[in-house]
Amino acid sequence: EKKMYQVAQVKLNENILNFKENIEYEDEASLSHEKIRSEVNEILSKNCMENLAYLSSVLTTSYENKTEVKLSMKYEVTKQQYIRGMKKLNDWIKENIKDGMTDYEKVKLIHDYIANKAEYITSSKEYNVYTWLSILIGKGGVCDAYSNLFYEMCRKANLEVRILSNKDHSWNKVKVDGVWYNVDVTWDDPIENSEFNYIYFLRSDSFIAKSRKKPSENFEKAYKDYPRSKIKYTNGEGLIENIEDLKKALKEKISKQREFKIFYDGVIDGETIFDVIRKTIGDNKVYNVNIVDDKFGKMIYINIK
């Protein structure tokens, strides 16, 4: 029976990787449907296919010393798309994830790559927009595509990662230096603005709960935000979450630019912001200030005449 089981596993694996819709094989006796589904899901997981294929139906006929198995598989992508996607995924990991990188460096690199590359689109003539392939080898996809691509890239980078979802949305949890955090790449890639941000990057459960319904399965708890001051934009600018950082950012911007914007990542009232700006820029200069409220902070637009 052990040999029969091993042969069955090889055949099952080969058939799935060849995108066979109807699969027939013989396996060990008294094989349950639950175990078959578990075996199929294990193969899908190992080959980055959890979002790309699923087991539609199982039919078994048991004999004294064997079980005849007939499976019906459904695939959301073609074999050619899968091969292209896996090559690009493996190539990207090989080129960008290096020995000695910290968990944080890996996660931020993956977050930035997806947010920079992807467009939020709800339809495509070429790819299924719910799959990670629609972003990696296509133009973009919906939140499921974002969260599944983040999931597969993190796994390839040897990071512990989960996919969370409710009836409206999908995002991730990832472990950084032994601590779990929420990451929502979709919402860090705004539809109306080409510039991505870090508002939903490495966040606590309490923070993420302000913007959505609870996930159907919450997995490990994320008790705190990753320190915001340690998160840097690709241009080297850090997130701003206190008055002193705001003053510093204003001084640096004023010395180089006449028109700029700053995102204040925290709770602050408009009067305090205007007071800090006035004292930093000075009363002898003419300037315009526009503050746009966000649920998690304020975008400050400044133009110095």
Solvent accessible surface area in square Angstrom, and as a share of the most:
residue,aa,sasa,rsa
1,E,120,0.54
2,K,151,0.64
3,K,156,0.66
4,M,59,0.26
5,Y,68,0.26
6,Q,94,0.42
7,V,90,0.52
8,A,2,0.01
9,Q,38,0.17
10,V,89,0.51
11,K,89,0.38
12,L,0,0.00
13,N,36,0.18
14,E,92,0.41
15,N,26,0.13
16,I,0,0.00
17,L,53,0.26
18,N,67,0.34
19,F,26,0.11
20,K,101,0.43
21,E,103,0.46
22,N,119,0.61
23,I,1,0.01
24,E,106,0.48
25,Y,10,0.04
26,E,78,0.35
27,D,0,0.00
28,E,30,0.14
29,A,18,0.14
30,S,105,0.68
31,L,11,0.05
32,S,59,0.38
33,H,82,0.37
34,E,142,0.64
35,K,83,0.35
36,I,0,0.00
37,R,100,0.36
38,S,64,0.41
39,E,10,0.05
40,V,0,0.00
41,N,83,0.43
42,E,119,0.53
43,I,10,0.05
44,L,5,0.03
45,S,27,0.17
46,K,142,0.60
47,N,24,0.12
48,C,6,0.03
49,M,0,0.00
50,E,80,0.36
51,N,31,0.16
52,L,0,0.00
53,A,4,0.03
54,Y,109,0.41
55,L,18,0.09
56,S,49,0.32
57,S,54,0.35
58,V,20,0.12
59,L,110,0.55
60,T,34,0.20
61,T,64,0.37
62,S,72,0.47
63,Y,108,0.41
64,E,175,0.78
65,N,100,0.51
66,K,51,0.22
67,T,0,0.00
68,E,60,0.27
69,V,1,0.01
70,K,96,0.41
71,L,6,0.03
72,S,27,0.18
73,M,1,0.00
74,K,91,0.38
75,Y,40,0.15
76,E,71,0.32
77,V,11,0.06
78,T,69,0.40
79,K,70,0.29
80,Q,121,0.54
81,Q,31,0.14
82,Y,18,0.07
83,I,94,0.48
84,R,132,0.48
85,G,0,0.00
86,M,29,0.13
87,K,133,0.56
88,K,79,0.33
89,L,0,0.00
90,N,63,0.32
91,D,52,0.27
92,W,27,0.09
93,I,23,0.12
94,K,161,0.68
95,E,118,0.53
96,N,46,0.23
97,I,27,0.14
98,K,109,0.46
99,D,149,0.77
100,G,81,0.78
101,M,43,0.19
102,T,67,0.39
103,D,41,0.21
104,Y,32,0.12
105,E,80,0.36
106,K,28,0.12
107,V,0,0.00
108,K,28,0.12
109,L,64,0.32
110,I,0,0.00
111,H,0,0.00
112,D,15,0.08
113,Y,47,0.18
114,I,0,0.00
115,A,3,0.02
116,N,117,0.60
117,K,61,0.26
118,A,7,0.05
119,E,96,0.43
120,Y,76,0.29
121,I,43,0.22
122,T,99,0.57
123,S,88,0.57
124,S,46,0.30
125,K,213,0.90
126,E,122,0.55
127,Y,24,0.09
128,N,43,0.22
129,V,10,0.06
130,Y,122,0.46
131,T,1,0.01
132,W,0,0.00
133,L,0,0.00
134,S,1,0.01
135,I,0,0.00
136,L,0,0.00
137,I,22,0.11
138,G,13,0.12
139,K,150,0.64
140,G,0,0.00
141,G,0,0.00
142,V,11,0.06
143,C,13,0.08
144,D,42,0.22
145,A,0,0.00
146,Y,1,0.01
147,S,3,0.02
148,N,16,0.08
149,L,0,0.00
150,F,0,0.00
151,Y,30,0.12
152,E,1,0.00
153,M,0,0.00
154,C,0,0.00
155,R,73,0.26
156,K,69,0.29
157,A,1,0.01
158,N,136,0.70
159,L,12,0.06
160,E,84,0.38
161,V,5,0.03
162,R,65,0.24
163,I,51,0.26
164,L,2,0.01
165,S,43,0.28
166,N,25,0.13
167,K,168,0.71
168,D,97,0.50
169,H,15,0.07
170,S,4,0.02
171,W,2,0.01
172,N,1,0.01
173,K,0,0.00
174,V,0,0.00
175,K,53,0.23
176,V,1,0.01
177,D,97,0.50
178,G,57,0.54
179,V,51,0.29
180,W,21,0.07
181,Y,8,0.03
182,N,1,0.00
183,V,0,0.00
184,D,0,0.00
185,V,4,0.02
186,T,10,0.06
187,W,90,0.31
188,D,0,0.00
189,D,13,0.07
190,P,31,0.20
191,I,137,0.69
192,E,153,0.68
193,N,54,0.28
194,S,111,0.72
195,E,99,0.44
196,F,33,0.14
197,N,25,0.13
198,Y,2,0.01
199,I,17,0.09
200,Y,26,0.10
201,F,0,0.00
202,L,0,0.00
203,R,9,0.03
204,S,5,0.03
205,D,31,0.16
206,S,82,0.53
207,F,18,0.08
208,I,9,0.05
209,A,61,0.47
210,K,124,0.53
211,S,21,0.13
212,R,32,0.12
213,K,115,0.49
214,K,175,0.74
215,P,25,0.16
216,S,104,0.67
217,E,107,0.48
218,N,44,0.23
219,F,81,0.34
220,E,60,0.27
221,K,107,0.45
222,A,3,0.02
223,Y,184,0.70
224,K,115,0.49
225,D,47,0.24
226,Y,26,0.10
227,P,61,0.39
228,R,10,0.04
229,S,55,0.36
230,K,124,0.52
231,I,0,0.00
232,K,95,0.40
233,Y,51,0.20
234,T,107,0.62
235,N,107,0.55
236,G,51,0.49
237,E,68,0.30
238,G,25,0.24
239,L,10,0.05
240,I,13,0.07
241,E,66,0.30
242,N,64,0.33
243,I,54,0.27
244,E,116,0.52
245,D,40,0.21
246,L,0,0.00
247,K,73,0.31
248,K,127,0.54
249,A,16,0.13
250,L,1,0.00
251,K,129,0.54
252,E,88,0.39
253,K,26,0.11
254,I,28,0.14
255,S,87,0.56
256,K,163,0.69
257,Q,70,0.31
258,R,122,0.44
259,E,121,0.54
260,F,16,0.07
261,K,63,0.27
262,I,8,0.04
263,F,28,0.11
264,Y,8,0.03
265,D,9,0.04
266,G,23,0.22
267,V,156,0.90
268,I,20,0.10
269,D,80,0.41
270,G,25,0.24
271,E,143,0.64
272,T,46,0.27
273,I,0,0.00
274,F,94,0.39
275,D,52,0.27
276,V,9,0.05
277,I,0,0.00
278,R,100,0.37
279,K,138,0.59
280,T,33,0.19
281,I,11,0.05
282,G,21,0.20
283,D,117,0.60
284,N,135,0.69
285,K,80,0.34
286,V,103,0.59
287,Y,54,0.20
288,N,80,0.41
289,V,31,0.18
290,N,86,0.44
291,I,38,0.19
292,V,72,0.41
293,D,103,0.54
294,D,63,0.33
295,K,138,0.59
296,F,13,0.05
297,G,5,0.05
298,K,29,0.12
299,M,48,0.22
300,I,0,0.00
301,Y,85,0.32
302,I,3,0.01
303,N,41,0.21
304,I,6,0.03
305,K,139,0.59
